[in-house]
């Protein structure tokens, strides 16, 4: 039987991670070209860098959620063998999909946070040159991370349910007694 407390805790962590990823997408850094007071050169001015913090927070909450599920299920590879059944087959498939979605979400959140924190620091002198290129994070990186956080949340919950169902029917490799029962032949 799947632990309801664990499933609620994982759901809350995933929900927080999703909310932070959406907030990071909404608060991405933007930049504008500004001129110095004497109009000799132009430079980039960036606004708030809060999206980086939101992205790192989403990264950490999703990681905590994944660690919790994997510790509870012993990462599917440790512990007693599971009985061969449809539940075990579903658990194996969901385990692999869960890790794939998790890795994609973490890469999007980490790369988005790093790229959002990067601000160009150079300036150009006005001599008919183009203004500086104020590089910012491309729209949708944190959004993709949020989408994969959502997918990871759904798949990890189903993985744990099927794992628990397969664990309930634990495989008994030796079937009980090792000796031959002769009690009825007295």
HELIX and SHEET records of a PDB file:
HELIX    1   1 UNK A    4  UNK A   26  1                                  23    
HELIX    2   2 UNK A   50  UNK A   72  1                                  23    
HELIX    3   3 UNK A   74  UNK A   76  5                                   3    
HELIX    4   4 UNK A   86  UNK A  117  1                                  32    
HELIX    5   5 UNK A  141  UNK A  168  1                                  28    
SHEET    1   A 3 UNK A  31  UNK A  35  0                                        
SHEET    2   A 3 UNK A  41  UNK A  46 -1                                        
SHEET    3   A 3 UNK A 123  UNK A 125 -1                                        
END                                                                             
